[in-house]
Amino acid sequence: MKRNVLAIAVGLALAAGGCQPTVKRVCGHLEDASCDVPYHDCVDDGEALEERAAERSCSDLFGEYLSCIDDAGCAYESVCEIEAEAVFDCVSAE
């Protein structure tokens, strides 16, 4: 569950500009859709992931993941597996 919330938060945090979704907006959408994702945990984890992605030059992958979550809604865990794996692999690479 922690990784899923973190993944959502990361996806949401990336919101750099333009049409990119923000972590807060995506977490709000998930909460509104009753996806069983606590808003504040989602935001905290998402923003932490966004920061780690920026530090590791993974912002593009984070953005793709966040956009996927935004599009997939409650089905994000299965729909965004590839995007989640890419960003988590990138931020955890040594």
C-alpha positions as CSV (number, residue, x, y, z in Angstrom):
1,M,0.0,0.0,0.0
2,K,2.8,2.4,0.9
3,R,4.5,2.0,-2.5
4,N,1.1,2.5,-4.3
5,V,0.4,5.7,-2.4
6,L,4.0,6.8,-3.0
7,A,3.7,6.0,-6.6
8,I,0.5,8.0,-6.9
9,A,2.1,10.9,-5.0
10,V,5.2,10.8,-7.2
11,G,3.0,10.9,-10.2
12,L,1.1,13.8,-8.9
13,A,4.1,15.7,-7.7
14,L,5.7,16.0,-11.1
15,A,3.4,18.7,-12.4
16,A,5.9,21.1,-13.8
17,G,3.7,23.2,-15.9
18,G,1.5,23.4,-19.0
19,C,-1.0,20.6,-19.1
20,Q,0.9,18.4,-16.7
21,P,-1.2,17.2,-13.8
22,T,-0.1,18.1,-10.3
23,V,0.3,15.7,-7.4
24,K,-2.4,17.5,-5.4
25,R,-4.8,17.5,-8.4
26,V,-4.3,13.8,-9.1
27,C,-4.7,12.9,-5.4
28,G,-7.9,15.0,-5.3
29,H,-9.3,13.1,-8.3
30,L,-8.4,9.8,-6.7
31,E,-10.1,10.8,-3.4
32,D,-13.2,12.2,-5.3
33,A,-13.5,8.9,-7.1
34,S,-13.4,6.9,-3.8
35,C,-10.2,5.0,-4.8
36,D,-9.3,4.3,-1.2
37,V,-6.3,6.6,-1.4
38,P,-6.0,8.9,1.6
39,Y,-5.5,12.4,0.1
40,H,-2.8,13.6,2.6
41,D,-0.8,10.4,2.3
42,C,-1.0,10.6,-1.4
43,V,0.2,14.2,-1.6
44,D,3.0,13.6,0.9
45,D,4.2,10.5,-0.8
46,G,3.7,11.9,-4.3
47,E,5.7,15.1,-3.5
48,A,8.5,13.0,-2.0
49,L,8.7,10.9,-5.1
50,E,8.6,13.9,-7.3
51,E,11.5,15.4,-5.4
52,R,13.5,12.1,-5.6
53,A,12.7,11.9,-9.3
54,A,14.0,15.5,-9.8
55,E,17.2,14.7,-7.9
56,R,17.8,11.6,-10.0
57,S,17.0,13.2,-13.4
58,C,13.8,11.1,-13.6
59,S,11.3,13.9,-13.9
60,D,10.2,12.9,-17.4
61,L,9.4,9.4,-16.1
62,F,7.6,10.8,-13.1
63,G,5.5,13.0,-15.4
64,E,4.5,10.1,-17.5
65,Y,3.5,8.1,-14.4
66,L,1.5,11.0,-13.0
67,S,-0.3,11.5,-16.3
68,C,-1.0,7.8,-16.5
69,I,-2.5,7.9,-13.0
70,D,-4.6,11.0,-13.9
71,D,-6.0,9.2,-16.9
72,A,-6.5,5.8,-15.3
73,G,-8.1,6.9,-12.1
74,C,-8.8,4.1,-9.7
75,A,-7.4,1.5,-12.1
76,Y,-4.0,3.1,-12.0
77,E,-2.3,0.1,-10.2
78,S,-2.9,-2.2,-13.1
79,V,-3.0,0.3,-16.0
80,C,0.2,2.2,-15.0
81,E,2.4,-0.7,-14.0
82,I,5.0,0.0,-16.7
83,E,5.2,3.7,-15.8
84,A,5.4,2.9,-12.1
85,E,8.2,0.4,-12.6
86,A,10.2,2.9,-14.8
87,V,10.1,5.7,-12.3
88,F,10.7,3.6,-9.3
89,D,13.6,1.8,-11.0
90,C,15.0,5.2,-12.0
91,V,14.8,6.8,-8.5
92,S,16.3,3.7,-6.8
93,A,19.1,3.2,-9.2
94,E,22.6,3.6,-7.8
